[in-house]
């Protein structure tokens, strides 16, 4: 493995944690929308006054 400058190690460190954060946010968002999608059928009984 070639030698990397300290600045490149910092960039690799930040890139690694940015990837971990992005994947965890994607997992959280997908489970959140799935949960809301499951429970939205219960609230369909009430009239929705919002157009969206």
Biopython code that builds the backbone (N, CA, C, O; Angstrom):
import numpy as np
from Bio.PDB.StructureBuilder import StructureBuilder

atoms = [
    (1, "UNK", "N", (0.847, -1.192, 0.000)),
    (1, "UNK", "CA", (0.000, 0.000, 0.000)),
    (1, "UNK", "C", (0.886, 1.246, 0.000)),
    (1, "UNK", "O", (1.819, 1.346, 0.797)),
    (2, "UNK", "N", (0.601, 2.171, -0.871)),
    (2, "UNK", "CA", (1.462, 3.355, -0.930)),
    (2, "UNK", "C", (1.260, 4.265, 0.286)),
    (2, "UNK", "O", (0.223, 4.240, 0.949)),
    (3, "UNK", "N", (2.258, 5.038, 0.538)),
    (3, "UNK", "CA", (2.176, 5.977, 1.651)),
    (3, "UNK", "C", (1.222, 7.115, 1.296)),
    (3, "UNK", "O", (1.244, 7.637, 0.182)),
    (4, "UNK", "N", (0.401, 7.481, 2.243)),
    (4, "UNK", "CA", (-0.527, 8.586, 2.033)),
    (4, "UNK", "C", (-0.116, 9.765, 2.912)),
    (4, "UNK", "O", (0.414, 9.592, 4.010)),
    (5, "UNK", "N", (-0.370, 10.941, 2.409)),
    (5, "UNK", "CA", (-0.080, 12.124, 3.212)),
    (5, "UNK", "C", (-1.117, 12.222, 4.337)),
    (5, "UNK", "O", (-2.209, 11.665, 4.232)),
    (6, "UNK", "N", (-0.769, 12.927, 5.404)),
    (6, "UNK", "CA", (-1.733, 13.072, 6.508)),
    (6, "UNK", "C", (-3.053, 13.696, 6.080)),
    (6, "UNK", "O", (-4.102, 13.358, 6.629)),
    (7, "UNK", "N", (-3.018, 14.590, 5.119)),
    (7, "UNK", "CA", (-4.257, 15.200, 4.639)),
    (7, "UNK", "C", (-5.155, 14.163, 3.964)),
    (7, "UNK", "O", (-6.376, 14.195, 4.116)),
    (8, "UNK", "N", (-4.537, 13.241, 3.217)),
    (8, "UNK", "CA", (-5.331, 12.184, 2.588)),
    (8, "UNK", "C", (-5.921, 11.240, 3.624)),
    (8, "UNK", "O", (-7.030, 10.741, 3.428)),
    (9, "UNK", "N", (-5.219, 10.980, 4.717)),
    (9, "UNK", "CA", (-5.782, 10.142, 5.777)),
    (9, "UNK", "C", (-6.982, 10.818, 6.417)),
    (9, "UNK", "O", (-7.966, 10.163, 6.761)),
    (10, "UNK", "N", (-6.894, 12.136, 6.576)),
    (10, "UNK", "CA", (-8.035, 12.879, 7.136)),
    (10, "UNK", "C", (-9.221, 12.804, 6.183)),
    (10, "UNK", "O", (-10.357, 12.616, 6.617)),
    (11, "UNK", "N", (-8.958, 12.951, 4.878)),
    (11, "UNK", "CA", (-10.034, 12.846, 3.899)),
    (11, "UNK", "C", (-10.660, 11.453, 3.897)),
    (11, "UNK", "O", (-11.880, 11.318, 3.801)),
    (12, "UNK", "N", (-9.829, 10.422, 4.003)),
    (12, "UNK", "CA", (-10.359, 9.060, 4.060)),
    (12, "UNK", "C", (-11.191, 8.851, 5.320)),
    (12, "UNK", "O", (-12.238, 8.206, 5.271)),
    (13, "UNK", "N", (-10.735, 9.386, 6.438)),
    (13, "UNK", "CA", (-11.477, 9.277, 7.689)),
    (13, "UNK", "C", (-12.832, 9.951, 7.570)),
    (13, "UNK", "O", (-13.850, 9.383, 7.967)),
    (14, "UNK", "N", (-12.850, 11.167, 7.022)),
    (14, "UNK", "CA", (-14.114, 11.885, 6.864)),
    (14, "UNK", "C", (-15.027, 11.196, 5.853)),
    (14, "UNK", "O", (-16.242, 11.155, 6.046)),
    (15, "UNK", "N", (-14.456, 10.658, 4.780)),
    (15, "UNK", "CA", (-15.257, 9.957, 3.789)),
    (15, "UNK", "C", (-15.881, 8.699, 4.372)),
    (15, "UNK", "O", (-17.031, 8.380, 4.071)),
    (16, "UNK", "N", (-15.137, 7.985, 5.199)),
    (16, "UNK", "CA", (-15.661, 6.783, 5.834)),
    (16, "UNK", "C", (-16.853, 7.115, 6.735)),
    (16, "UNK", "O", (-17.891, 6.459, 6.652)),
    (17, "UNK", "N", (-16.713, 8.125, 7.590)),
    (17, "UNK", "CA", (-17.807, 8.450, 8.498)),
    (17, "UNK", "C", (-18.984, 9.098, 7.777)),
    (17, "UNK", "O", (-20.127, 8.964, 8.215)),
    (18, "UNK", "N", (-18.714, 9.797, 6.678)),
    (18, "UNK", "CA", (-19.823, 10.324, 5.873)),
    (18, "UNK", "C", (-20.608, 9.184, 5.233)),
    (18, "UNK", "O", (-21.834, 9.251, 5.139)),
    (19, "UNK", "N", (-19.912, 8.144, 4.796)),
    (19, "UNK", "CA", (-20.601, 6.987, 4.217)),
    (19, "UNK", "C", (-21.402, 6.245, 5.280)),
    (19, "UNK", "O", (-22.530, 5.825, 5.022)),
    (20, "UNK", "N", (-20.836, 6.082, 6.463)),
    (20, "UNK", "CA", (-21.563, 5.421, 7.556)),
    (20, "UNK", "C", (-22.804, 6.219, 7.926)),
    (20, "UNK", "O", (-23.877, 5.649, 8.122)),
    (21, "UNK", "N", (-22.662, 7.527, 8.022)),
    (21, "UNK", "CA", (-23.797, 8.380, 8.358)),
    (21, "UNK", "C", (-24.864, 8.337, 7.275)),
    (21, "UNK", "O", (-26.055, 8.280, 7.582)),
    (22, "UNK", "N", (-24.450, 8.362, 6.014)),
    (22, "UNK", "CA", (-25.419, 8.329, 4.919)),
    (22, "UNK", "C", (-26.198, 7.020, 4.904)),
    (22, "UNK", "O", (-27.415, 7.023, 4.721)),
    (23, "UNK", "N", (-25.503, 5.902, 5.097)),
    (23, "UNK", "CA", (-26.192, 4.609, 5.097)),
    (23, "UNK", "C", (-27.145, 4.507, 6.275)),
    (23, "UNK", "O", (-28.256, 3.996, 6.132)),
    (24, "UNK", "N", (-26.724, 4.987, 7.435)),
    (24, "UNK", "CA", (-27.613, 4.910, 8.597)),
    (24, "UNK", "C", (-28.831, 5.810, 8.416)),
    (24, "UNK", "O", (-29.928, 5.444, 8.836)),
    (25, "UNK", "N", (-28.662, 6.977, 7.800)),
    (25, "UNK", "CA", (-29.806, 7.856, 7.543)),
    (25, "UNK", "C", (-30.743, 7.215, 6.524)),
    (25, "UNK", "O", (-31.962, 7.309, 6.663)),
    (26, "UNK", "N", (-30.182, 6.559, 5.493)),
    (26, "UNK", "CA", (-31.030, 5.889, 4.514)),
    (26, "UNK", "C", (-31.816, 4.749, 5.139)),
    (26, "UNK", "O", (-32.991, 4.563, 4.824)),
    (27, "UNK", "N", (-31.188, 3.989, 6.016)),
    (27, "UNK", "CA", (-31.888, 2.899, 6.696)),
    (27, "UNK", "C", (-32.977, 3.467, 7.596)),
    (27, "UNK", "O", (-34.094, 2.950, 7.619)),
    (28, "UNK", "N", (-32.663, 4.522, 8.335)),
    (28, "UNK", "CA", (-33.663, 5.141, 9.211)),
    (28, "UNK", "C", (-34.824, 5.685, 8.392)),
    (28, "UNK", "O", (-35.981, 5.513, 8.774)),
    (29, "UNK", "N", (-34.532, 6.337, 7.272)),
    (29, "UNK", "CA", (-35.588, 6.937, 6.461)),
    (29, "UNK", "C", (-36.470, 5.861, 5.836)),
    (29, "UNK", "O", (-37.689, 6.018, 5.776)),
    (30, "UNK", "N", (-35.862, 4.768, 5.370)),
    (30, "UNK", "CA", (-36.671, 3.722, 4.746)),
    (30, "UNK", "C", (-37.565, 3.038, 5.772)),
    (30, "UNK", "O", (-38.709, 2.713, 5.456)),
    (31, "UNK", "N", (-37.082, 2.808, 6.990)),
    (31, "UNK", "CA", (-37.942, 2.202, 7.998)),
    (31, "UNK", "C", (-39.006, 3.195, 8.460)),
    (31, "UNK", "O", (-40.121, 2.789, 8.788)),
    (32, "UNK", "N", (-38.684, 4.475, 8.492)),
    (32, "UNK", "CA", (-39.666, 5.484, 8.899)),
    (32, "UNK", "C", (-40.793, 5.571, 7.887)),
    (32, "UNK", "O", (-41.963, 5.566, 8.272)),
    (33, "UNK", "N", (-40.470, 5.652, 6.592)),
    (33, "UNK", "CA", (-41.519, 5.757, 5.582)),
    (33, "UNK", "C", (-42.309, 4.461, 5.488)),
    (33, "UNK", "O", (-43.508, 4.495, 5.211)),
    (34, "UNK", "N", (-41.668, 3.324, 5.711)),
    (34, "UNK", "CA", (-42.388, 2.056, 5.691)),
    (34, "UNK", "C", (-43.377, 2.005, 6.855)),
    (34, "UNK", "O", (-44.507, 1.540, 6.705)),
    (35, "UNK", "N", (-42.935, 2.489, 8.009)),
    (35, "UNK", "CA", (-43.813, 2.500, 9.174)),
    (35, "UNK", "C", (-44.996, 3.435, 8.943)),
    (35, "UNK", "O", (-46.132, 3.095, 9.272)),
    (36, "UNK", "N", (-44.731, 4.609, 8.379)),
    (36, "UNK", "CA", (-45.819, 5.542, 8.114)),
    (36, "UNK", "C", (-46.740, 4.999, 7.038)),
    (36, "UNK", "O", (-47.947, 5.237, 7.081)),
    (37, "UNK", "N", (-46.193, 4.279, 6.078)),
    (37, "UNK", "CA", (-47.021, 3.691, 5.042)),
    (37, "UNK", "C", (-47.937, 2.621, 5.603)),
    (37, "UNK", "O", (-49.068, 2.470, 5.139)),
    (38, "UNK", "N", (-47.465, 1.870, 6.599)),
    (38, "UNK", "CA", (-48.308, 0.840, 7.196)),
    (38, "UNK", "C", (-49.425, 1.465, 8.023)),
    (38, "UNK", "O", (-50.556, 0.978, 8.000)),
    (39, "UNK", "N", (-49.126, 2.531, 8.749)),
    (39, "UNK", "CA", (-50.127, 3.105, 9.637)),
    (39, "UNK", "C", (-51.029, 4.104, 8.924)),
    (39, "UNK", "O", (-52.015, 4.560, 9.504)),
    (40, "UNK", "N", (-50.711, 4.458, 7.662)),
    (40, "UNK", "CA", (-51.546, 5.441, 6.983)),
    (40, "UNK", "C", (-52.912, 4.852, 6.632)),
    (40, "UNK", "O", (-53.873, 5.600, 6.450)),
    (41, "UNK", "N", (-53.013, 3.528, 6.534)),
    (41, "UNK", "CA", (-54.306, 2.922, 6.212)),
    (41, "UNK", "C", (-55.300, 3.121, 7.353)),
    (41, "UNK", "O", (-56.508, 3.194, 7.127)),
    (42, "UNK", "N", (-54.782, 3.208, 8.582)),
    (42, "UNK", "CA", (-55.668, 3.402, 9.730)),
    (42, "UNK", "C", (-56.270, 4.804, 9.698)),
    (42, "UNK", "O", (-57.440, 4.984, 10.034)),
    (43, "UNK", "N", (-55.483, 5.788, 9.298)),
    (43, "UNK", "CA", (-55.969, 7.175, 9.310)),
    (43, "UNK", "C", (-56.772, 7.509, 8.057)),
    (43, "UNK", "O", (-57.239, 8.640, 7.925)),
    (44, "UNK", "N", (-56.952, 6.557, 7.125)),
    (44, "UNK", "CA", (-57.747, 6.831, 5.932)),
    (44, "UNK", "C", (-59.227, 6.982, 6.265)),
    (44, "UNK", "O", (-59.996, 7.515, 5.465)),
    (45, "UNK", "N", (-59.624, 6.510, 7.450)),
    (45, "UNK", "CA", (-61.029, 6.611, 7.843)),
    (45, "UNK", "C", (-61.400, 8.075, 8.038)),
    (45, "UNK", "O", (-62.497, 8.491, 7.666)),
    (46, "UNK", "N", (-60.491, 8.862, 8.621)),
    (46, "UNK", "CA", (-60.749, 10.287, 8.819)),
    (46, "UNK", "C", (-60.625, 11.023, 7.491)),
    (46, "UNK", "O", (-59.875, 10.607, 6.608)),
    (47, "UNK", "N", (-61.358, 12.107, 7.360)),
    (47, "UNK", "CA", (-61.253, 12.902, 6.145)),
    (47, "UNK", "C", (-59.964, 13.704, 6.185)),
    (47, "UNK", "O", (-59.640, 14.335, 7.190)),
    (48, "UNK", "N", (-59.232, 13.671, 5.076)),
    (48, "UNK", "CA", (-57.964, 14.384, 4.996)),
    (48, "UNK", "C", (-58.217, 15.751, 4.387)),
    (48, "UNK", "O", (-58.636, 15.846, 3.234)),
    (49, "UNK", "N", (-57.965, 16.819, 5.151)),
    (49, "UNK", "CA", (-58.207, 18.151, 4.623)),
    (49, "UNK", "C", (-56.990, 18.739, 3.914)),
    (49, "UNK", "O", (-57.069, 19.841, 3.370)),
    (50, "UNK", "N", (-55.877, 18.029, 3.914)),
    (50, "UNK", "CA", (-54.692, 18.489, 3.197)),
    (50, "UNK", "C", (-54.715, 17.926, 1.791)),
    (50, "UNK", "O", (-55.138, 16.787, 1.592)),
    (51, "UNK", "N", (-54.274, 18.693, 0.818)),
    (51, "UNK", "CA", (-54.310, 18.253, -0.571)),
    (51, "UNK", "C", (-53.159, 17.316, -0.933)),
    (51, "UNK", "O", (-53.160, 16.745, -2.024)),
    (52, "UNK", "N", (-52.203, 17.150, -0.066)),
    (52, "UNK", "CA", (-51.069, 16.302, -0.396)),
    (52, "UNK", "C", (-51.116, 15.058, 0.458)),
    (52, "UNK", "O", (-50.245, 14.197, 0.343)),
]
sb = StructureBuilder()
sb.init_structure("model")
sb.init_model(0)
sb.init_chain("A")
sb.init_seg("    ")
for serial, (resi, resn, name, xyz) in enumerate(atoms, 1):
    if name == "N":
        sb.init_residue(resn, " ", resi, " ")
    sb.init_atom(name, np.array(xyz, "f"), 0.0, 1.0, " ", f" {name:<3s}", serial, name[0])
structure = sb.get_structure()
